[in-house]
C-alpha cells in the first residue's frame, strides 16, 4: 500500500490506499456509484474559546487543531453539504453511510443528510464506558457520541447482517446503544514525541461492529476523514477493501504504518452468521416435488394436531386447508404461524421438523 495524490485517475478505484488531499476534491475525482459504505468522522466544530485545565491546573489535550475550526455555523453547514453531496454521488444504489459526531455538530449533520436525499435508518449512541471527566463541573460528563446510519435513498436494499450482530451480542438483538471504551493503552497511537497521534482516534471495536453489521467481505469502504486509519485497519482485518482520504501528512504517516502492520484474518474467520431473510426461498411444494415428503403423509404439530400433505404442497386438516402457515395458524387460533418450525414429520420413530428438509435444499443451492 502506498500514499497516493489527489490527481489519481478516476478510471479505476485506488483500493487500499490513503489519498492525499481535500476530501471533497478527492471524492469528486473517484468513479460515481463505486462505493459500498462510507464511514465519516468529520470535524466536530467544537468552538473552543480557551484552554481547558484539570483541577491540578494541567492542560487538557483537547481538539484545537486548525482542521476543526470554522468561522461560523454557516461555514460549517456549507462544508457539510458539500462533502455529503460528493459522498452520495460515490455510493452504489444500495450503499449506505455512517456519520459520527458529538452534540456540537451531529444535529446539523443529521439535517444535512436528510436534505441531501439520504434516508436515515438508525441513530446509534456510542456510550463510552470510560469517558473523559468533566473538569469544570458546569455540565454533565459528556459520555457518548452519536452515529447516524443512512441509506442512499428511501427503499434502498442496504446491507444489514442482523444475525451476525445478534451473535456478537450473545444471541440477543443488537440495540442502538453501544457500550464500548474509548482508545486507551496500547490502542492509543502516539507520535514521535510520545503524544496522542490524533485527538479523536476511534476504537477498533466501534468500527468492527459497524463493518460486520453493514458490509460484506470484498465490499469497498470509504473514509473521507481517515485520520490515523482505524477504518482502514479494521477493514483490512475483516477482508474489506478501503479507500482513505487524509490531508494531514502526519496522520497519513501514522495510518500507513498502522495498516502495514495489520494482519488480515483468514477466509474462514471472515464468515459471519447469515441473515435468515437473505437465505434462498424454498417453497414447501418443492419438498413434495422432490419426494422428501409424499402426498398423504401426515405432519404433526407440537401439541399433536395432524394434517396431511397434498400433491400441490398444501395441507388439509380437520375443517381447514391451505399452506403450512395458514393451517398452523388456524389450528392455534393465531393471526399467523411459521409453518417451517411448527410442523414435524416422522421417520424411523423419530419426530423431525420439516425445516431440516428446507435447510438441506438450501445447502445444495450453495454448493
C-alpha positions as CSV (number, residue, x, y, z in Angstrom):
1,X,0.0,0.0,0.0
2,X,1.2,3.5,-0.8
3,X,0.0,7.0,-0.2
4,X,-1.4,8.5,-3.4
5,X,-2.1,12.0,-4.6
6,X,-5.5,13.5,-5.3
7,X,-4.6,13.5,-9.1
8,X,-5.2,9.8,-9.2
9,X,-7.1,8.9,-12.4
10,X,-10.8,8.1,-11.8
11,X,-10.9,5.2,-14.3
12,X,-10.1,2.7,-11.5
13,X,-10.6,2.6,-7.8
14,X,-7.4,3.1,-5.8
15,X,-8.2,0.3,-3.4
16,X,-6.4,0.0,-0.1
17,X,-4.6,3.3,-0.4
18,X,-4.6,6.6,1.5
19,X,-5.3,9.5,-0.8
20,X,-3.7,12.9,-0.1
21,X,-5.9,15.9,-0.5
22,X,-9.1,17.8,0.3
23,X,-11.8,15.2,0.9
24,X,-14.4,16.9,-1.4
25,X,-12.0,17.3,-4.3
26,X,-10.7,13.7,-4.0
27,X,-14.3,12.2,-3.7
28,X,-15.3,14.2,-6.8
29,X,-12.4,12.6,-8.7
30,X,-13.5,9.0,-7.9
31,X,-15.9,7.0,-10.1
32,X,-19.6,7.5,-9.5
33,X,-21.5,4.7,-7.8
34,X,-18.4,2.7,-6.8
35,X,-18.5,2.6,-3.0
36,X,-20.5,0.2,-0.8
37,X,-20.2,2.0,2.5
38,X,-18.9,5.3,3.8
39,X,-17.8,5.8,7.4
40,X,-17.3,9.5,8.1
41,X,-15.9,11.1,11.2
42,X,-16.0,14.8,10.2
43,X,-14.7,17.8,12.2
44,X,-16.8,18.4,15.2
45,X,-16.5,22.2,15.1
46,X,-16.1,22.3,18.9
47,X,-15.9,26.1,19.0
48,X,-13.3,26.1,21.9
49,X,-12.8,29.6,23.1
50,X,-10.0,28.9,25.6
51,X,-7.7,26.3,27.0
52,X,-9.2,23.6,29.3
53,X,-7.4,22.7,32.5
54,X,-7.7,19.9,35.1
55,X,-8.1,20.7,38.8
56,X,-4.3,20.4,39.2
57,X,-4.0,23.1,36.5
58,X,-2.5,20.8,33.9
59,X,-3.8,21.5,30.4
60,X,-6.2,19.0,28.8
61,X,-5.2,17.8,25.3
62,X,-8.4,19.0,23.7
63,X,-9.3,19.2,20.0
64,X,-8.0,22.6,19.0
65,X,-6.4,21.8,15.6
66,X,-7.0,24.0,12.6
67,X,-9.0,21.3,10.7
68,X,-11.7,21.6,13.4
69,X,-12.1,25.3,13.2
70,X,-14.7,27.1,11.1
71,X,-15.6,30.8,11.0
72,X,-19.3,30.3,11.6
73,X,-22.1,27.7,11.7
74,X,-22.9,28.8,8.1
75,X,-19.4,27.9,7.0
76,X,-19.6,24.6,8.7
77,X,-23.0,23.9,7.1
78,X,-21.7,24.7,3.7
79,X,-18.7,22.3,4.2
80,X,-21.1,19.6,5.4
81,X,-23.4,20.0,2.5
82,X,-20.5,19.8,0.0
83,X,-18.9,16.7,1.4
84,X,-22.2,14.9,1.7
85,X,-23.1,15.7,-1.9
86,X,-19.8,14.2,-3.0
87,X,-20.2,11.2,-0.8
88,X,-23.7,10.5,-2.1
89,X,-22.5,10.5,-5.7
90,X,-20.0,7.8,-4.8
91,X,-22.4,5.4,-3.2
92,X,-23.8,2.4,-5.1
93,X,-27.6,2.4,-5.3
94,X,-27.8,0.1,-2.2
95,X,-24.9,1.7,-0.4
96,X,-25.0,3.4,3.0
97,X,-23.3,5.9,5.2
98,X,-22.3,6.2,8.8
99,X,-21.6,9.6,10.3
100,X,-20.3,10.0,13.8
101,X,-20.4,13.3,15.8
102,X,-20.9,15.0,19.2
103,X,-23.6,17.3,20.3
104,X,-21.6,20.2,18.7
105,X,-22.3,19.0,15.2
106,X,-24.4,15.8,14.8
107,X,-27.8,17.6,14.7
108,X,-26.6,19.9,11.9
109,X,-25.2,16.9,10.1
110,X,-28.4,14.9,10.5
111,X,-30.5,17.7,8.9
112,X,-28.0,18.0,6.1
113,X,-28.2,14.2,5.5
114,X,-31.9,14.4,5.0
115,X,-31.7,17.5,2.9
116,X,-29.2,15.7,0.6
117,X,-31.6,12.8,0.0
118,X,-30.3,10.2,2.3
119,X,-32.7,8.0,4.3
120,X,-31.9,7.7,8.0
121,X,-32.1,4.1,9.2
122,X,-31.0,4.5,12.8
123,X,-29.1,6.7,15.2
124,X,-26.8,4.7,17.4
125,X,-25.5,6.1,20.7
126,X,-21.9,5.1,21.4
127,X,-21.9,5.2,25.2
128,X,-18.3,5.4,26.4
129,X,-17.5,3.1,29.3
130,X,-14.5,5.2,30.3
131,X,-15.3,8.9,29.3
132,X,-13.1,11.9,30.0
133,X,-14.3,13.6,33.2
134,X,-16.0,17.0,33.2
135,X,-13.3,19.1,34.8
136,X,-15.2,22.4,35.3
137,X,-18.2,20.8,36.9
138,X,-20.6,23.1,35.0
139,X,-22.2,20.4,32.7
140,X,-22.9,16.7,32.6
141,X,-19.9,14.5,31.8
142,X,-20.1,14.0,28.1
143,X,-20.1,10.2,28.0
144,X,-21.4,9.5,24.5
145,X,-21.3,10.3,20.8
146,X,-24.0,9.7,18.2
147,X,-23.7,7.9,14.9
148,X,-26.3,8.2,12.1
149,X,-26.7,5.3,9.8
150,X,-28.5,6.1,6.5
151,X,-29.1,4.5,3.1
152,X,-28.6,6.4,-0.1
153,X,-32.3,6.8,-0.6
154,X,-35.6,5.6,0.7
155,X,-36.3,2.0,-0.2
156,X,-32.7,1.0,-1.0
157,X,-31.7,-2.6,-0.2
158,X,-28.9,-1.8,2.1
159,X,-26.7,-4.4,3.8
160,X,-27.7,-5.3,7.4
161,X,-26.2,-8.5,8.9
162,X,-28.8,-8.9,11.6
163,X,-27.8,-12.4,12.6
164,X,-24.1,-11.5,12.8
165,X,-24.8,-8.6,15.2
166,X,-27.1,-10.8,17.2
167,X,-24.3,-13.3,17.6
168,X,-21.9,-10.6,18.7
169,X,-24.4,-9.8,21.4
170,X,-24.7,-13.3,22.8
171,X,-27.8,-14.2,20.9
172,X,-29.8,-11.0,21.8
173,X,-30.9,-8.4,19.3
174,X,-28.3,-5.7,18.9
175,X,-29.6,-2.4,20.4
176,X,-28.9,1.1,19.3
177,X,-26.9,1.9,22.4
178,X,-23.4,0.5,22.3
179,X,-21.3,0.5,25.4
180,X,-17.6,0.5,24.3
181,X,-14.5,2.0,25.7
182,X,-12.6,4.9,24.2
183,X,-9.0,4.4,23.0
184,X,-6.6,3.8,25.8
185,X,-3.4,1.9,26.5
186,X,-1.8,0.1,23.6
187,X,-4.6,1.0,21.1
188,X,-4.0,4.8,21.5
189,X,-1.5,5.7,18.8
190,X,1.4,8.0,19.7
191,X,3.5,10.3,17.6
192,X,7.3,10.6,17.6
193,X,7.1,12.8,20.8
194,X,5.0,10.3,22.7
195,X,1.9,12.4,22.4
196,X,-1.5,11.4,21.1
197,X,-1.2,11.0,17.3
198,X,-4.8,12.1,16.9
199,X,-7.2,13.7,19.4
200,X,-10.3,11.9,18.3
201,X,-9.0,8.4,17.4
202,X,-11.9,5.9,17.3
203,X,-11.6,2.5,18.9
204,X,-11.3,-0.6,16.6
205,X,-14.3,-2.2,18.5
206,X,-16.6,0.5,17.2
207,X,-15.5,0.0,13.5
208,X,-15.6,-3.7,13.9
209,X,-19.3,-3.6,14.9
210,X,-20.1,-1.1,12.1
211,X,-18.4,-3.1,9.3
212,X,-19.5,-6.6,10.5
213,X,-23.1,-5.2,10.7
214,X,-23.3,-3.3,7.4
215,X,-20.8,-4.7,4.9
216,X,-19.7,-8.0,3.5
217,X,-16.2,-9.3,2.7
218,X,-14.9,-7.7,-0.6
219,X,-17.0,-4.5,-0.1
220,X,-15.4,-1.2,-0.6
221,X,-15.4,1.2,2.4
222,X,-14.5,4.9,2.0
223,X,-13.4,7.1,4.9
224,X,-13.1,10.7,3.8
225,X,-11.7,11.8,7.2
226,X,-9.2,9.0,7.6
227,X,-7.1,10.3,10.5
228,X,-4.9,7.6,11.9
229,X,-6.6,4.9,9.9
230,X,-9.0,3.0,12.3
231,X,-11.4,2.3,9.4
232,X,-8.7,1.1,7.1
233,X,-7.1,-1.2,9.7
234,X,-10.4,-2.8,10.7
235,X,-11.4,-3.1,7.0
236,X,-8.2,-4.9,6.2
237,X,-8.6,-7.3,9.1
238,X,-12.2,-8.1,8.1
239,X,-11.4,-8.7,4.4
240,X,-13.0,-5.4,3.1
241,X,-11.2,-3.0,0.7
242,X,-10.8,0.6,1.9
243,X,-10.0,4.0,0.5
244,X,-8.9,6.7,2.9
245,X,-8.7,10.4,2.3
246,X,-6.5,12.5,4.6
247,X,-4.9,15.9,4.0
248,X,-2.7,15.9,7.1
249,X,0.7,14.3,6.3
250,X,1.4,13.4,10.0
251,X,-1.9,11.4,10.2
252,X,-1.2,9.7,6.9
253,X,2.2,8.6,8.1
254,X,0.8,7.1,11.3
255,X,-2.1,5.5,9.5
256,X,0.1,3.9,6.8
257,X,2.4,2.3,9.4
258,X,-0.5,1.0,11.3
259,X,-2.2,-0.6,8.3
260,X,1.1,-2.1,7.1
261,X,1.4,-3.8,10.5
262,X,-2.3,-5.1,10.4
263,X,-2.9,-8.7,9.6
264,X,-5.9,-9.8,7.5
265,X,-8.0,-12.6,9.1
266,X,-8.1,-15.9,7.2
267,X,-11.0,-16.6,4.9
268,X,-12.9,-18.9,7.3
269,X,-12.7,-16.4,10.1
270,X,-14.3,-13.7,7.9
271,X,-17.6,-15.7,7.6
272,X,-20.4,-14.4,9.8
273,X,-23.9,-15.7,10.7
274,X,-26.1,-15.2,7.6
275,X,-29.4,-13.4,7.8
276,X,-32.4,-15.7,7.6
277,X,-34.0,-13.2,5.3
278,X,-31.1,-13.4,2.9
279,X,-31.3,-17.2,2.6
280,X,-32.8,-18.6,-0.7
281,X,-36.6,-19.0,-0.7
282,X,-37.7,-22.7,-0.7
283,X,-41.4,-23.3,-1.3
284,X,-42.9,-26.1,0.7
285,X,-44.2,-27.7,-2.5
286,X,-40.6,-28.3,-3.6
287,X,-40.2,-30.8,-0.7
288,X,-43.3,-32.7,-2.2
289,X,-42.0,-32.4,-5.8
290,X,-38.7,-34.0,-4.8
291,X,-40.2,-36.8,-2.8
292,X,-38.8,-35.6,0.5
293,X,-42.4,-35.7,1.7
294,X,-45.2,-37.7,0.0
295,X,-48.8,-36.7,-0.7
296,X,-50.9,-38.2,2.0
297,X,-48.1,-38.2,4.6
298,X,-49.0,-36.9,8.0
299,X,-47.4,-33.8,9.7
300,X,-47.7,-33.2,13.4
301,X,-47.9,-30.0,15.4
302,X,-46.1,-29.6,18.8
303,X,-49.5,-30.3,20.5
304,X,-50.3,-33.4,18.5
305,X,-52.6,-32.0,15.8
306,X,-52.4,-33.7,12.5
307,X,-52.6,-32.5,8.9
308,X,-52.0,-34.4,5.6
309,X,-49.7,-33.3,2.8
310,X,-51.4,-32.7,-0.6
311,X,-49.9,-33.1,-4.0
312,X,-49.9,-29.3,-4.6
313,X,-47.9,-28.5,-1.5
314,X,-50.9,-27.5,0.7
315,X,-52.1,-29.2,3.8
316,X,-55.5,-30.5,4.8
317,X,-56.6,-30.9,8.4
318,X,-59.8,-31.0,10.3
319,X,-62.1,-28.4,8.8
320,X,-59.2,-26.5,7.3
321,X,-56.9,-26.5,4.3
322,X,-54.2,-24.2,3.0
323,X,-50.5,-23.5,3.2
324,X,-48.3,-24.8,6.1
325,X,-48.5,-21.4,7.6
326,X,-52.3,-21.0,7.2
327,X,-53.2,-24.4,8.6
328,X,-50.8,-23.9,11.6
329,X,-52.4,-20.5,12.4
330,X,-55.9,-22.0,12.1
331,X,-55.0,-24.9,14.5
332,X,-53.6,-22.4,17.0
333,X,-56.2,-19.7,16.6
334,X,-53.4,-17.3,15.9
335,X,-53.2,-14.5,13.3
336,X,-50.0,-16.1,11.8
337,X,-47.7,-19.1,12.2
338,X,-44.3,-20.1,10.9
339,X,-45.1,-23.4,9.4
340,X,-41.5,-24.4,8.9
341,X,-40.9,-24.5,12.7
342,X,-44.4,-25.6,13.6
343,X,-44.8,-28.8,11.6
344,X,-42.9,-32.1,12.0
345,X,-42.8,-35.4,10.2
346,X,-41.8,-38.9,11.4
347,X,-39.0,-41.2,10.3
348,X,-38.0,-44.4,12.0
349,X,-39.9,-43.5,15.1
350,X,-38.3,-40.0,15.4
351,X,-40.1,-36.7,15.1
352,X,-38.2,-34.2,12.8
353,X,-39.0,-30.6,11.9
354,X,-39.7,-30.0,8.3
355,X,-37.3,-27.1,8.4
356,X,-34.4,-29.6,8.3
357,X,-35.5,-30.6,4.8
358,X,-35.6,-26.9,3.7
359,X,-32.0,-26.5,5.1
360,X,-30.9,-29.5,3.1
361,X,-32.2,-27.9,-0.1
362,X,-30.5,-24.6,0.8
363,X,-27.2,-26.3,1.4
364,X,-27.4,-27.9,-2.1
365,X,-28.0,-24.4,-3.6
366,X,-24.8,-23.1,-2.1
367,X,-22.6,-25.9,-3.4
